[in-house]
Amino acid sequence: MPVRVGIVGTGAMGAVHARVLAEAVAGARVAAVCDARGDVAEAVASEAGGATVHAGGSDVVADPGVDAVVVASPADTHAELVLACLEAGKPVLCEKPLAATLEDCRRVVAAEAALGRRLVQVGFMRRFDPGYAELRRRLRAGEIGTPLLAHCVHRNAHAPGFFTSDMLITDSAVHEVDAVRWLLGEEVARVTALAPRSTRRVPGGVRDPQVVLLETDSGVLVDVEVFVNAVYGYDVRCEVVGEDGTLELAPPAAIVARRQGVAGVAVVQGFQERFAAAYVAELRAFAAAAARGTVAGPGAWDGYAAAAVAHAGVESLRAGRPVDVALDAQAPVAAGR
Ligand SMILES: NC(=O)c1ccc[n+]([C@@H]2O[C@H](COP(=O)([O-])OP(=O)(O)OC[C@H]3O[C@@H](n4cnc5c(N)ncnc54)[C@H](O)[C@@H]3O)[C@@H](O)[C@H]2O)c1
């Protein structure tokens, strides 16, 4: 029997998840959906092969025909939906952030700990990207010795009009925060967010680009350039510098073209394209784990820790100084992937 998945929020990410579940995850099917916009939910339900359309997220969670839930509605809806899934004993894949506030992240970590088993997966899909997975495997194998530094780049062609200065950290750099924690196997202890001259392409005083410096517990220093209106495409890079060499993600292209005096690779235009394989692997892992009554990959603690670093980054941006990260939530059920 395939795992019957309910999706709350069928906007950009919810629609991607619905399509991937319907087309690429043999062990699952989309059983129910809801969205604040009924027409959007209806369209996704019919594309996914005729899922039930519910009025609200709590109806999706409570549906006896739903075994597991994907939460892809806006951040301020996440905590209550995830807590409802824990209450119902249903595995949940919650898109980042785990919750809109650190207090709500702590509530989720505590509720899962009280339950005593892992039911919360957070949508940090880079952990399922083949490049990042190989980078971690080779780091862990000791290929470049002890890591000392990392350089990360996160550029989007254009950000949505509602993107604020804070969101460059809470919505974009937060992916690097999780990736760095996972690659290096340690927490981030201090954050410094710096905003150089801003691009004139974005009106309204949005600080874009930014450089976010992360210092880990053991003293690895990571610089993250976030530039969400970089125009030319979607570009994610990561190089870890160790005592014996460096490991860097290769450009995600199969072909190098040499023509008219130029050798080059195409730059992808969006995260859906760049991380297509990761979204598939993420949902396959979620469905396989849900069939066993649990989840895979990044968990509630990872969602909390990444949010704590992002909140410290926002504070640093405003205060103009480094900010220490205090992780004071209850101990997690089990470590993330
Ligand atoms: N992992 C990733 O790569 C990635 C990428 C983009 C967005 N996200 C995350 O996914 C989530 C959704 O982002 P998005 O870009 O799809 O936004 P979106 O605005 O495209 O979609 C959100 C949808 O939720 C619906 N909605 C609003 N309130 C709702 C409610 N109470 N119940 C049910 N539906 C509701 C909206 O009508 C909309 O269709 C966010 O948390 C975002 O941070 C993750």
The ligand as an SDF file (V2000), in Angstrom:
LIG
                    3D

 44 48  0  0  0  0  0  0  0  0999 V2000
   13.0590   24.0710    0.4160 N   0  0  0  0  0  0  0  0  0  0  0  0
   12.9970   24.9510   -0.5560 C   0  0  0  0  0  0  0  0  0  0  0  0
   13.7730   24.9020   -1.4930 O   0  0  0  0  0  0  0  0  0  0  0  0
   11.9510   26.0270   -0.5370 C   0  0  0  0  0  0  0  0  0  0  0  0
   11.8030   26.8630   -1.6390 C   0  0  0  0  0  0  0  0  0  0  0  0
   10.7840   27.8240   -1.6300 C   0  0  0  0  0  0  0  0  0  0  0  0
    9.9480   27.9360   -0.5300 C   0  0  0  0  0  0  0  0  0  0  0  0
   10.1430   27.1170    0.5410 N   0  0  0  0  0  0  0  0  0  0  0  0
    9.2610   27.2110    1.7360 C   0  0  0  0  0  0  0  0  0  0  0  0
    7.9980   26.6260    1.3920 O   0  0  0  0  0  0  0  0  0  0  0  0
    6.9520   27.3240    2.0620 C   0  0  0  0  0  0  0  0  0  0  0  0
    5.9560   27.8180    1.0120 C   0  0  0  0  0  0  0  0  0  0  0  0
    6.6450   28.7130    0.1480 O   0  0  0  0  0  0  0  0  0  0  0  0
    6.1630   28.9430   -1.3550 P   0  0  0  0  0  0  0  0  0  0  0  0
    7.2960   29.5840   -2.0620 O   0  0  0  0  0  0  0  0  0  0  0  0
    5.5640   27.6980   -1.9220 O   0  0  0  0  0  0  0  0  0  0  0  0
    5.0330   30.0440   -1.1230 O   0  0  0  0  0  0  0  0  0  0  0  0
    3.7140   30.2580   -1.9930 P   0  0  0  0  0  0  0  0  0  0  0  0
    3.1680   31.5890   -1.5670 O   0  0  0  0  0  0  0  0  0  0  0  0
    3.9820   30.0420   -3.4290 O   0  0  0  0  0  0  0  0  0  0  0  0
    2.7260   29.1060   -1.5030 O   0  0  0  0  0  0  0  0  0  0  0  0
    2.1310   29.0900   -0.2350 C   0  0  0  0  0  0  0  0  0  0  0  0
    0.6920   28.6410   -0.4300 C   0  0  0  0  0  0  0  0  0  0  0  0
    0.0900   28.4670    0.8510 O   0  0  0  0  0  0  0  0  0  0  0  0
   -1.2570   28.9200    0.7500 C   0  0  0  0  0  0  0  0  0  0  0  0
   -1.7220   29.2470    2.1080 N   0  0  0  0  0  0  0  0  0  0  0  0
   -1.6340   30.4070    2.8010 C   0  0  0  0  0  0  0  0  0  0  0  0
   -2.1450   30.2430    4.0400 N   0  0  0  0  0  0  0  0  0  0  0  0
   -2.5420   28.9590    4.1170 C   0  0  0  0  0  0  0  0  0  0  0  0
   -3.1500   28.2000    5.1480 C   0  0  0  0  0  0  0  0  0  0  0  0
   -3.4030   28.7250    6.3510 N   0  0  0  0  0  0  0  0  0  0  0  0
   -3.4490   26.8990    4.8920 N   0  0  0  0  0  0  0  0  0  0  0  0
   -3.1760   26.3480    3.6800 C   0  0  0  0  0  0  0  0  0  0  0  0
   -2.6130   27.0350    2.6590 N   0  0  0  0  0  0  0  0  0  0  0  0
   -2.2900   28.3050    2.8900 C   0  0  0  0  0  0  0  0  0  0  0  0
   -1.2050   30.1050   -0.1830 C   0  0  0  0  0  0  0  0  0  0  0  0
   -2.4660   30.3610   -0.7750 O   0  0  0  0  0  0  0  0  0  0  0  0
   -0.1630   29.6290   -1.2080 C   0  0  0  0  0  0  0  0  0  0  0  0
   -0.7710   28.9750   -2.3060 O   0  0  0  0  0  0  0  0  0  0  0  0
    7.6170   28.4450    2.8690 C   0  0  0  0  0  0  0  0  0  0  0  0
    7.7920   28.0200    4.1890 O   0  0  0  0  0  0  0  0  0  0  0  0
    8.9630   28.6300    2.1710 C   0  0  0  0  0  0  0  0  0  0  0  0
    9.9660   29.1130    3.0290 O   0  0  0  0  0  0  0  0  0  0  0  0
   11.1050   26.1670    0.5470 C   0  0  0  0  0  0  0  0  0  0  0  0
  1  2  1  0
  2  3  2  0
  2  4  1  0
  4  5  1  0
  4 44  2  0
  5  6  2  0
  6  7  1  0
  7  8  2  0
  8  9  1  0
  8 44  1  0
  9 10  1  0
  9 42  1  0
 10 11  1  0
 11 12  1  0
 11 40  1  0
 12 13  1  0
 13 14  1  0
 14 15  2  0
 14 16  1  0
 14 17  1  0
 17 18  1  0
 18 19  2  0
 18 20  1  0
 18 21  1  0
 21 22  1  0
 22 23  1  0
 23 24  1  0
 23 38  1  0
 24 25  1  0
 25 26  1  0
 25 36  1  0
 26 27  1  0
 26 35  1  0
 27 28  2  0
 28 29  1  0
 29 30  1  0
 29 35  2  0
 30 31  1  0
 30 32  2  0
 32 33  1  0
 33 34  2  0
 34 35  1  0
 36 37  1  0
 36 38  1  0
 38 39  1  0
 40 41  1  0
 40 42  1  0
 42 43  1  0
M  CHG  2   8   1  16  -1
M  END
$$$$
